[in-house]
Amino acid sequence: MTDETLRAGARIAVIVPCYNEEAAIATVVRDFRAALPQAAIYVYDNNSKDETAARAREAGAVVRSELRQGKGNVVRRMFADVEADVYVLVDGDDTYDASAAPALIGRLVEEGLDIVTGQRVATGQAAYRAGHVLGNRLLTGLTAMMFNVKLNDMLSGYRIMSRRFVKSFPFTAEGFGIETELTVHAVRLLMPMIEVQTRYKERPEGSVSKLNTYRDGFRILFTIAALVREERPLVFFTTIFLLLFVFSTALGTPVVIDYFHTGLVPRLPTALVAVGAMVLAFLALASGLILDTVTRGRWEEKRMAYLAIPGPQDLKLP
């Protein structure tokens, strides 16, 4: 941020979801306190079995608890509880660059953006595991294709958000699918957003990643599928229609050929399955057409609710 934007004005909140991060959380709080001395820092402990809450409190953070397990539940609680004009969402594992926060906030305000994502650039080989890199690229690419947006790091845990983004954000994810919902929410409501490269470092000694490459990867994949169904139902149900149509055609064509040659239907069960699949195919297509109309109406309502909240472009940052 420039000297001009450092004058008293907007409320800034650093919100940190945490689970078993006693080795890192005090450093995170101190680093963000140094980078953003005017900000309020909130640490939400998610049933940690170590001294995470105590270390965060000693470092000067406001510490609260969320009993429902899962990062999505914690973020939902933080968005509901914390009142601010600019929100800095960051993981509590001390892998993100706190010193980049003022510049990211400056971009948000000066360019009138609703979300600035810290695109991770690893500073060492151990910072970003190969399996996580591949999974992130696959899931980010799939989301970019489904929702027609250019993305590089959808699963980053470092985001600067405007008030109107946070307070217009309904979501259902309980775990790591929250990053996907954050991105899709911004994309579907046509919010101005950018990605800015930021340093991504190794976890400190004693801190262990909570992300399971395969389990959480599949959960994120299911989250993407659910969001496509809810936000782009015509695409979702047309895909089902095509799969069932191809299956029914492949199964029923030999039966039809036999009927024209012999006048008989020797494989009645096969014929019934083929007809049933074709009926389901057209039901799926009809469902997609109807739900697409409903979704457009919901989209207009959400867009109007989003626009009713003042944007960040007129804020004066402390």
HUMOCOR-V817816 format. One line per field, one symbol per residue. ss: DSSP state (a for helix, b for strand, c for the rest). psi: psi as a letter, one per 30 degrees, with the letter a starting at -180 (. if undefined). Layout:
BEGIN
ss=???
psi=???
END
This chain:
BEGIN
ss=cccaaacccbcbbbbbbbccccccaaaaaaaaaaaccccbbbbbbccccccaaaaaaaaccbbbbcccccaaaaaaaaaaaccccbbbbccccccbcaaaaaaaaaaaaaccccbbbbbbbbcccccccaaaaaaaaaaaaaaaaaacccccccccccbbbbaaaaaccccccccccaaaaaaaaaaaccccbbbbbbbbccccccccccccaaaaaaaaaaaaaaaaaaacaaaaaaaaaaaaaaaaaaaaaaaaaaaaaacccccaaaaaaaaaaaaaaaaaaaaaaaaaaaaaaaaaaaaaaaaccccaaaccbc
psi=kleefglkckkkkjkjkkjhhfffeeeeeeefeeeifflkkkkjkihkgaheeeeeeefglkklkjfkkkeeeeeeeeeeekklekkjkklgghfljeffeeeeeeeeeeghlfkjkjkkjkflefejkeeeeeeeeeeeeeeeeeghkjleifgkgjkkklefeefgjklfkfbffeeeeeeeeeeeghkkllkkklkjllklkfkkkfkjeeefeeeeeeeeeeeeeefifeeefeeeeeeeeeeeeeefeeeeeeefefglifieeeeeeeeeeeeeefeeeeeeeefeeeeeeeeeeeeeeeffkklffgkjk.
END
